[in-house]
Amino acid sequence: VLAMKNEVEIIQELKKENKELKKMHLAKYQGGHLDPNTTLEPIILTMHENGPQQGKFCYIKTYFYGKISENSNRIQIAYGYDTINQFQRIFYDGMWTDWIGMQKRKQITTGVEYETERVIDGKKEYAKRINVGIMPNNAIKNVPHGLSNVTYTKQIEGVAVSGEGVSASVCLPLPYIGVQGNATSSISVDIIGANIRIGSGVDRSTFKGYVTIYYTKN
């Protein structure tokens, strides 16, 4: 009788453990408002402001050290709900780090702001690749960059390309300093107010250009 009782208890315990294991693979939802900073759930589906992507749902998995507690050191890994994005951060000594993207490839679309994955003085750095069009012919042209209330963090990076195909193309970095420092053949690029200002002392109208600017938000 004792052996039979123990066997029944073992089966019940195994069923309970199996049920708990299944729960561990189900994301807690609660309307998408669960705070990843304080959750004790193993997996949540949330679009809380403390998640890695503002206004977007993410699955967030939490691994605790020692015990499941709001004060325990832990790591979180987040996965995009409908995109192939991954992020991670850690909670150590009472503080969360910033979310860091884990994606292997970054999709950059000309004219669309993106995060660079760098944090400068506590602020996320952003970048924007801008089509500045045809280079000027011994003149200055201005191209609106569409940004406001930002602080620039790096020098402007860019490229000017003429022709099609590898064998026919001429590619110049932007800004461009002419051969042996020839100022006339150089192409200047700077930011003045709301515009990217591009200047050239010779005809560069066979070239089209793209520049990338880096900044944090004030």
Backbone as JSON, one array per atom type, in Angstrom:
{
  "sequence": "VLAMKNEVEIIQELKKENKELKKMHLAKYQGGHLDPNTTLEPIILTMHENGPQQGKFCYIKTYFYGKISENSNRIQIAYGYDTINQFQRIFYDGMWTDWIGMQKRKQITTGVEYETERVIDGKKEYAKRINVGIMPNNAIKNVPHGLSNVTYTKQIEGVAVSGEGVSASVCLPLPYIGVQGNATSSISVDIIGANIRIGSGVDRSTFKGYVTIYYTKN",
  "N": [[0.83, -1.2, 0.0], [1.94, 1.21, 0.8], [3.92, 1.47, -1.1], [2.37, 1.75, -3.42], [1.1, 4.16, -2.81], [3.24, 5.93, -2.74], [3.98, 5.78, -5.43], [1.77, 6.93, -6.7], [1.94, 9.5, -5.65], [4.34, 10.3, -6.74], [3.73, 10.34, -9.47], [1.81, 12.4, -9.47], [3.41, 14.53, -8.65], [5.17, 14.67, -10.82], [3.41, 15.39, -12.86], [2.67, 17.88, -11.91], [5.15, 19.23, -12.03], [5.56, 19.11, -14.78], [3.47, 20.71, -15.64], [4.26, 23.15, -14.56], [6.6, 23.55, -16.01], [5.56, 23.9, -18.58], [4.21, 26.31, -18.17], [6.36, 28.0, -17.9], [7.13, 28.49, -20.46], [5.22, 30.04, -21.55], [4.18, 33.27, -22.35], [3.48, 35.91, -20.13], [0.83, 38.2, -20.32], [-1.26, 40.31, -19.72], [-2.58, 42.59, -20.86], [-0.46, 43.87, -22.05], [0.93, 45.63, -20.45], [2.82, 45.05, -18.52], [5.6, 45.75, -16.47], [8.9, 45.55, -17.37], [10.99, 46.18, -15.7], [10.31, 45.44, -13.12], [9.06, 42.98, -13.18], [8.45, 39.59, -12.15], [7.97, 37.43, -13.57], [8.84, 34.67, -15.71], [8.69, 34.96, -18.54], [7.43, 37.63, -20.45], [5.01, 39.42, -22.42], [5.05, 42.51, -23.69], [4.5, 46.08, -24.1], [5.56, 48.05, -22.61], [6.93, 51.19, -21.44], [9.48, 50.82, -20.44], [10.58, 48.89, -21.95], [12.62, 47.71, -24.77], [11.88, 48.83, -27.26], [10.11, 51.54, -28.03], [6.63, 51.79, -27.91], [6.21, 49.36, -29.19], [5.47, 45.88, -29.2], [7.19, 43.38, -27.31], [8.68, 40.22, -26.59], [9.94, 39.38, -23.49], [12.42, 37.84, -21.7], [13.47, 36.75, -18.52], [16.28, 36.05, -16.52], [17.14, 35.03, -13.38], [19.47, 35.49, -10.67], [20.34, 33.47, -7.96], [17.76, 33.95, -6.39], [14.26, 34.47, -7.15], [13.5, 37.65, -7.28], [12.84, 41.17, -6.89], [15.1, 42.48, -6.19], [17.21, 40.92, -6.92], [20.18, 40.19, -8.8], [20.07, 40.1, -12.35], [19.47, 39.1, -15.76], [18.07, 40.25, -18.81], [16.58, 39.28, -21.85], [15.3, 40.41, -24.83], [12.89, 39.98, -27.42], [11.74, 40.91, -30.61], [8.25, 41.27, -31.28], [6.99, 41.12, -33.79], [9.09, 41.45, -35.46], [12.49, 40.72, -36.47], [14.33, 41.26, -34.14], [16.66, 41.62, -31.49], [17.46, 42.23, -28.08], [19.38, 43.04, -25.16], [19.96, 43.39, -21.61], [21.25, 44.13, -18.28], [20.58, 43.76, -14.77], [22.22, 44.96, -12.13], [23.63, 45.27, -8.96], [21.54, 46.87, -8.07], [20.82, 48.49, -10.24], [19.6, 49.06, -13.56], [21.07, 48.46, -16.74], [21.31, 50.17, -19.96], [19.26, 49.1, -22.72], [20.74, 46.99, -25.13], [21.2, 46.47, -28.53], [21.16, 43.31, -30.19], [21.11, 42.47, -32.76], [22.46, 41.12, -35.74], [22.65, 42.34, -38.22], [22.1, 45.62, -39.32], [19.4, 47.39, -40.53], [19.45, 49.99, -42.7], [17.83, 52.77, -43.88], [17.76, 55.23, -46.3], [17.19, 58.53, -45.32], [15.77, 57.87, -43.05], [15.74, 57.9, -39.57], [17.96, 56.16, -37.32], [19.07, 54.07, -34.56], [22.37, 54.08, -33.26], [23.47, 52.29, -31.52], [25.18, 53.28, -29.65], [25.84, 55.0, -26.56], [26.01, 58.21, -25.37], [27.17, 60.29, -22.91], [25.05, 59.46, -21.31], [22.92, 59.48, -23.08], [21.1, 58.11, -25.85], [22.6, 57.58, -29.0], [21.86, 58.7, -32.26], [21.5, 58.3, -35.84], [21.36, 59.53, -39.22], [20.98, 58.92, -42.58], [21.33, 60.82, -45.43], [20.12, 61.8, -48.57], [21.75, 63.94, -50.55], [21.67, 64.74, -53.12], [22.57, 66.06, -56.39], [25.92, 67.13, -56.74], [27.32, 70.45, -56.32], [28.06, 72.93, -58.93], [30.77, 74.63, -58.95], [29.8, 76.16, -56.77], [27.58, 76.81, -53.98], [25.33, 74.74, -52.25], [22.32, 74.11, -50.41], [20.86, 71.71, -48.32], [18.05, 70.64, -46.62], [18.13, 69.06, -43.42], [16.21, 68.14, -41.7], [16.18, 67.92, -38.91], [15.87, 68.8, -35.41], [16.56, 70.4, -32.29], [18.82, 68.88, -31.39], [22.05, 67.44, -30.53], [25.1, 67.36, -32.09], [27.35, 64.63, -32.61], [29.47, 63.41, -33.94], [31.84, 63.76, -36.65], [30.7, 64.68, -39.94], [29.89, 62.1, -42.21], [30.31, 60.83, -45.5], [29.62, 60.17, -49.03], [30.4, 60.69, -52.46], [29.38, 59.89, -55.66], [30.13, 59.12, -59.04], [29.01, 58.11, -62.21], [28.18, 54.72, -63.35], [28.34, 51.33, -62.28], [31.21, 49.29, -61.39], [33.64, 49.61, -62.86], [33.26, 52.04, -64.16], [32.77, 53.93, -62.26], [33.47, 56.77, -60.18], [34.48, 57.47, -57.01], [34.21, 59.56, -54.26], [35.18, 60.57, -50.97], [33.14, 62.28, -48.57], [33.35, 64.99, -46.32], [35.5, 66.16, -49.04], [38.93, 66.41, -49.73], [40.94, 67.95, -52.03], [43.41, 66.54, -54.34], [46.71, 66.66, -53.14], [45.98, 68.66, -51.44], [44.52, 70.55, -52.84], [42.47, 73.17, -52.83], [40.53, 74.14, -54.56], [39.46, 71.96, -55.97], [38.26, 70.6, -53.97], [35.52, 69.36, -51.93], [33.37, 70.77, -49.75], [31.6, 70.07, -46.74], [29.24, 70.88, -44.4], [27.25, 71.67, -41.47], [24.83, 74.06, -41.19], [22.7, 75.62, -39.24], [19.47, 74.68, -40.11], [20.24, 73.29, -42.31], [22.25, 71.16, -44.47], [25.21, 72.19, -45.71], [26.82, 72.37, -48.79], [29.73, 72.78, -50.64], [31.63, 73.59, -53.58], [34.54, 74.21, -55.57], [34.83, 73.68, -58.2], [33.3, 72.17, -61.13], [31.2, 69.77, -60.05], [28.98, 68.44, -60.79], [28.5, 66.02, -61.96], [28.45, 64.21, -60.03], [26.63, 62.48, -57.47], [25.45, 62.67, -54.11], [25.61, 61.33, -50.71], [25.15, 61.78, -47.26], [25.89, 61.09, -43.82], [24.74, 61.92, -40.65], [25.37, 62.28, -37.15], [23.97, 62.19, -33.87], [22.66, 63.22, -30.61], [19.59, 63.44, -28.77], [18.19, 66.39, -27.42]],
  "CA": [[0.0, 0.0, 0.0], [2.85, 2.35, 0.88], [4.58, 1.6, -2.41], [1.38, 2.28, -4.33], [0.88, 5.56, -2.45], [4.4, 6.68, -3.19], [3.94, 5.84, -6.88], [0.76, 7.92, -7.05], [2.48, 10.81, -5.31], [5.39, 10.62, -7.72], [3.05, 10.7, -10.71], [1.21, 13.71, -9.27], [4.49, 15.52, -8.64], [5.67, 14.81, -12.19], [2.4, 16.16, -13.58], [2.78, 19.27, -11.44], [6.38, 19.78, -12.59], [5.34, 19.28, -16.21], [2.6, 21.86, -15.79], [5.07, 24.33, -14.28], [7.51, 23.73, -17.14], [4.78, 24.48, -19.67], [3.95, 27.7, -17.83], [7.59, 28.77, -18.08], [7.28, 28.8, -21.88], [4.1, 30.88, -21.95], [4.41, 34.67, -21.99], [2.44, 36.62, -19.39], [0.44, 39.34, -21.15], [-1.94, 41.34, -18.91], [-2.84, 43.82, -21.61], [0.76, 44.46, -22.59], [1.39, 46.73, -19.59], [3.76, 44.58, -17.5], [6.84, 46.52, -16.42], [10.06, 44.64, -17.34], [11.9, 46.54, -14.59], [9.88, 44.86, -11.84], [8.39, 41.69, -13.34], [9.05, 38.37, -11.62], [7.56, 36.38, -14.49], [9.97, 34.24, -16.56], [8.52, 35.54, -19.87], [6.29, 38.53, -20.59], [4.79, 40.1, -23.7], [4.71, 43.85, -23.21], [4.96, 47.26, -24.84], [5.81, 49.03, -21.57], [7.95, 52.19, -21.79], [10.8, 50.35, -20.02], [11.05, 47.91, -22.92], [13.67, 48.21, -25.67], [11.34, 49.5, -28.42], [8.97, 52.33, -27.61], [5.41, 51.61, -28.67], [6.19, 48.09, -29.88], [5.44, 44.7, -28.34], [8.37, 42.53, -27.24], [8.79, 39.15, -25.61], [11.11, 39.63, -22.63], [12.73, 36.7, -20.82], [14.31, 37.18, -17.4], [17.04, 35.03, -15.81], [17.5, 35.54, -12.06], [20.57, 34.86, -9.94], [20.07, 33.21, -6.55], [16.34, 33.79, -6.13], [13.4, 35.34, -7.94], [13.23, 38.82, -6.44], [13.09, 42.46, -7.55], [16.43, 42.95, -5.81], [18.23, 39.98, -7.39], [20.85, 40.45, -10.07], [19.42, 39.33, -13.39], [19.66, 39.51, -17.15], [16.87, 40.15, -19.63], [16.74, 39.22, -23.3], [14.03, 40.79, -25.46], [12.74, 39.61, -28.82], [10.65, 41.62, -31.26], [7.02, 40.5, -31.43], [6.73, 40.89, -35.2], [10.31, 41.77, -36.2], [13.63, 39.92, -36.02], [15.22, 42.11, -33.36], [16.99, 41.1, -30.16], [18.1, 43.19, -27.2], [19.66, 42.52, -23.82], [20.44, 44.31, -20.58], [21.42, 43.46, -17.0], [20.29, 44.46, -13.52], [23.34, 44.62, -11.24], [23.85, 46.19, -7.85], [20.41, 47.77, -7.92], [20.61, 49.39, -11.38], [19.49, 48.49, -14.9], [21.82, 49.08, -17.84], [20.48, 50.43, -21.13], [19.08, 47.99, -23.66], [21.72, 46.96, -26.2], [20.75, 45.63, -29.62], [21.98, 42.13, -30.48], [20.93, 42.07, -34.14], [23.71, 41.01, -36.49], [22.63, 43.28, -39.34], [21.25, 46.79, -39.11], [18.77, 47.86, -41.75], [19.52, 51.45, -42.8], [17.07, 53.31, -45.01], [18.08, 56.64, -46.52], [16.15, 59.46, -44.87], [15.1, 57.38, -41.85], [16.59, 57.88, -38.38], [18.18, 54.87, -36.68], [19.94, 54.08, -33.39], [23.71, 53.6, -33.58], [23.84, 51.37, -30.43], [26.09, 53.95, -28.72], [25.26, 55.91, -25.57], [26.97, 59.29, -25.11], [26.76, 61.11, -21.76], [23.75, 58.99, -20.83], [21.87, 59.61, -24.1], [21.24, 57.29, -27.03], [23.03, 58.27, -30.21], [21.1, 58.38, -33.46], [22.12, 58.7, -37.1], [20.43, 59.66, -40.35], [21.64, 58.98, -43.89], [20.54, 61.78, -46.2], [20.43, 61.98, -49.99], [21.95, 65.38, -50.78], [21.46, 64.99, -54.54], [23.68, 66.4, -57.29], [26.92, 68.03, -56.18], [27.25, 71.77, -56.98], [28.99, 73.33, -59.97], [31.46, 75.84, -58.51], [28.77, 76.9, -56.05], [27.17, 76.28, -52.68], [23.93, 74.32, -52.19], [21.84, 73.78, -49.07], [19.88, 70.61, -48.28], [17.48, 70.52, -45.27], [18.36, 67.75, -42.8], [14.98, 67.72, -41.03], [16.39, 67.66, -37.49], [15.81, 69.96, -34.53], [16.8, 70.13, -30.87], [19.78, 67.78, -31.27], [23.47, 67.76, -30.34], [25.89, 66.53, -33.0], [28.3, 63.85, -31.83], [30.58, 62.95, -34.77], [31.99, 64.48, -37.91], [29.85, 64.21, -41.02], [30.46, 61.08, -43.08], [29.54, 60.77, -46.72], [30.23, 59.69, -50.25], [29.92, 61.24, -53.72], [29.63, 58.87, -56.68], [29.87, 59.51, -60.42], [29.03, 56.97, -63.11], [27.51, 53.49, -62.95], [29.18, 50.14, -62.4], [32.5, 49.39, -60.72], [34.72, 50.1, -63.74], [32.99, 53.4, -64.62], [32.47, 54.81, -61.13], [34.45, 57.53, -59.42], [33.92, 57.6, -55.67], [34.95, 60.5, -53.41], [34.63, 60.72, -49.61], [32.63, 63.6, -48.2], [33.96, 66.02, -47.16], [36.61, 65.72, -49.89], [40.06, 67.33, -49.86], [41.54, 67.69, -53.33], [44.75, 65.97, -54.4], [47.76, 67.56, -52.66], [45.37, 69.77, -50.71], [43.98, 71.53, -53.79], [41.2, 73.63, -52.28], [39.56, 74.37, -55.63], [38.81, 70.7, -56.34], [37.68, 69.98, -52.77], [34.08, 69.49, -51.67], [33.15, 71.0, -48.32], [30.29, 69.68, -46.21], [29.05, 71.24, -42.99], [25.86, 71.89, -41.08], [24.55, 75.43, -40.78], [21.29, 75.7, -38.88], [18.58, 73.58, -40.53], [20.68, 72.76, -43.6], [23.58, 70.65, -44.79], [25.76, 73.08, -46.73], [27.82, 71.69, -49.61], [30.38, 73.74, -51.52], [32.67, 73.09, -54.47], [35.16, 75.25, -56.38], [34.83, 73.25, -59.6], [32.06, 71.49, -61.51], [31.05, 68.42, -59.52], [27.58, 68.09, -61.05], [28.37, 64.63, -62.41], [28.42, 63.39, -58.82], [25.5, 62.55, -56.54], [26.03, 62.43, -52.79], [24.89, 60.91, -49.51], [25.89, 62.05, -46.03], [25.31, 60.57, -42.58], [25.01, 62.78, -39.49], [25.2, 61.59, -35.88], [23.49, 63.16, -32.88], [21.79, 62.82, -29.51], [18.41, 64.32, -28.67], [18.23, 67.23, -26.23]],
  "C": [[0.87, 1.25, 0.0], [3.53, 2.59, -0.46], [3.63, 2.19, -3.43], [1.15, 3.76, -4.08], [2.03, 6.43, -2.95], [4.41, 6.84, -4.71], [2.92, 6.88, -7.35], [1.26, 9.33, -6.79], [3.53, 11.25, -6.33], [4.77, 11.06, -9.04], [2.43, 12.08, -10.61], [2.27, 14.81, -9.29], [5.04, 15.76, -10.04], [4.7, 15.62, -13.04], [2.48, 17.64, -13.22], [4.01, 19.95, -12.03], [6.22, 20.05, -14.09], [4.47, 20.5, -16.49], [3.37, 23.16, -15.57], [6.04, 24.62, -15.43], [6.8, 24.35, -18.33], [4.5, 25.95, -19.43], [5.17, 28.57, -18.1], [7.79, 29.18, -19.54], [6.12, 29.62, -22.41], [4.33, 32.31, -21.46], [3.2, 35.24, -21.25], [2.12, 37.91, -20.15], [-0.14, 40.5, -20.33], [-2.07, 42.68, -19.65], [-1.62, 44.51, -22.18], [1.36, 45.56, -21.74], [2.37, 46.29, -18.51], [5.09, 45.32, -17.61], [8.03, 45.57, -16.36], [11.04, 44.97, -16.22], [11.57, 45.8, -13.31], [9.27, 43.47, -11.96], [9.18, 40.54, -12.72], [8.66, 37.17, -12.48], [8.75, 35.97, -15.37], [9.91, 34.82, -17.97], [7.3, 36.44, -19.87], [6.21, 39.03, -22.02], [4.27, 41.48, -23.36], [5.15, 44.92, -24.21], [5.18, 48.41, -23.85], [6.96, 49.96, -21.96], [9.35, 51.77, -21.36], [11.32, 49.22, -20.91], [12.04, 48.52, -23.88], [13.16, 49.01, -26.86], [10.06, 50.23, -28.04], [7.77, 52.11, -28.53], [5.31, 50.31, -29.44], [6.21, 46.93, -28.88], [6.75, 43.92, -28.45], [8.13, 41.38, -26.27], [10.06, 39.41, -24.8], [11.26, 38.46, -21.65], [13.73, 37.13, -19.76], [14.96, 35.97, -16.74], [17.55, 35.62, -14.5], [18.71, 34.8, -11.5], [20.16, 34.67, -8.48], [18.6, 32.94, -6.26], [15.55, 34.78, -6.98], [12.93, 36.49, -7.05], [13.52, 40.08, -7.23], [14.49, 42.98, -7.26], [17.55, 42.05, -6.31], [18.89, 40.47, -8.68], [20.21, 39.56, -11.13], [19.75, 39.9, -14.77], [18.34, 39.35, -17.88], [17.26, 40.13, -21.11], [15.37, 39.47, -23.92], [14.06, 40.43, -26.94], [11.56, 40.39, -29.41], [9.44, 40.72, -31.47], [6.76, 40.16, -32.9], [7.91, 41.3, -36.08], [11.46, 40.92, -35.66], [14.64, 40.83, -35.36], [15.46, 41.46, -32.0], [17.74, 42.17, -29.38], [18.43, 42.5, -25.88], [20.11, 43.64, -22.9], [20.59, 43.52, -19.29], [21.01, 44.38, -15.86], [21.37, 44.03, -12.54], [23.51, 45.7, -10.2], [22.78, 47.28, -7.8], [20.12, 48.68, -9.1], [20.51, 48.6, -12.69], [20.45, 49.22, -15.84], [20.84, 49.44, -18.95], [20.32, 49.15, -21.95], [20.12, 48.12, -24.77], [21.22, 46.01, -27.28], [21.71, 44.5, -29.9], [21.88, 41.72, -31.95], [22.25, 42.11, -34.89], [23.79, 42.02, -37.63], [21.67, 44.43, -39.03], [20.71, 47.25, -40.46], [18.77, 49.4, -41.75], [18.79, 51.89, -44.06], [17.36, 54.79, -45.13], [16.9, 57.52, -46.13], [15.45, 59.06, -43.6], [16.09, 57.3, -40.69], [16.76, 56.47, -37.84], [19.11, 55.03, -35.48], [21.29, 53.48, -33.76], [24.19, 52.53, -32.61], [24.86, 51.99, -29.48], [25.3, 54.84, -27.77], [26.33, 56.93, -25.2], [26.43, 60.19, -24.0], [25.34, 60.76, -21.32], [22.62, 59.08, -21.84], [22.16, 58.69, -25.29], [21.69, 58.14, -28.21], [22.21, 57.76, -31.39], [21.89, 58.82, -34.69], [21.05, 58.77, -38.18], [21.25, 59.8, -41.63], [20.75, 59.79, -44.84], [21.05, 61.86, -47.64], [20.55, 63.48, -50.25], [21.94, 65.73, -52.28], [22.74, 65.29, -55.32], [24.62, 67.39, -56.61], [26.94, 69.35, -56.98], [28.34, 71.99, -58.04], [29.59, 74.68, -59.58], [30.5, 76.75, -57.74], [28.54, 76.26, -54.68], [25.69, 75.9, -52.77], [23.58, 73.95, -50.75], [20.76, 72.71, -49.17], [19.35, 70.5, -46.85], [17.73, 69.12, -44.7], [17.16, 67.27, -41.99], [15.11, 67.44, -39.55], [16.25, 68.95, -36.69], [16.05, 69.49, -33.1], [17.7, 68.92, -30.67], [21.18, 68.32, -31.01], [24.29, 66.82, -31.2], [27.05, 65.89, -32.26], [29.52, 63.38, -32.61], [30.69, 63.84, -35.99], [31.07, 63.86, -38.96], [30.6, 63.16, -41.84], [29.64, 61.02, -44.36], [30.33, 60.26, -47.9], [29.59, 60.4, -51.44], [30.33, 60.28, -54.83], [29.26, 59.41, -58.05], [29.96, 58.28, -61.3], [28.32, 55.76, -62.53], [28.44, 52.31, -63.16], [30.55, 50.36, -61.81], [33.56, 50.03, -61.6], [34.52, 51.56, -64.12], [32.87, 54.41, -63.49], [33.71, 55.54, -60.62], [33.81, 57.81, -58.07], [34.8, 58.51, -54.82], [34.34, 60.5, -52.01], [34.1, 62.14, -49.42], [32.81, 63.83, -46.71], [35.17, 65.46, -47.94], [37.67, 66.8, -49.97], [40.79, 66.98, -51.14], [42.95, 67.14, -53.23], [45.79, 67.02, -54.04], [47.16, 68.83, -52.04], [44.8, 70.86, -51.6], [42.58, 71.95, -53.34], [40.13, 73.8, -53.36], [38.77, 73.1, -55.96], [38.16, 70.0, -55.15], [36.17, 70.16, -52.73], [33.89, 69.63, -50.17], [31.73, 70.59, -47.94], [30.23, 70.08, -44.75], [27.56, 71.46, -42.72], [25.73, 73.32, -40.57], [23.04, 75.52, -40.51], [20.51, 74.47, -39.3], [19.06, 72.89, -41.8], [22.05, 72.11, -43.55], [24.09, 71.52, -45.94], [26.9, 72.39, -47.46], [28.4, 72.71, -50.59], [31.46, 73.1, -52.36], [33.2, 74.23, -55.32], [35.23, 74.9, -57.85], [33.5, 72.55, -59.89], [32.06, 70.05, -61.0], [29.63, 67.89, -59.81], [27.39, 66.7, -61.64], [28.3, 63.66, -61.23], [27.09, 63.55, -58.08], [26.01, 62.08, -55.17], [25.05, 61.97, -51.72], [25.75, 61.24, -48.31], [25.13, 61.46, -44.84], [25.71, 61.49, -41.43], [24.62, 62.03, -38.22], [24.86, 62.59, -34.79], [22.8, 62.47, -31.71], [20.66, 63.83, -29.44], [18.44, 65.08, -27.35], [16.94, 67.1, -25.42]]
}
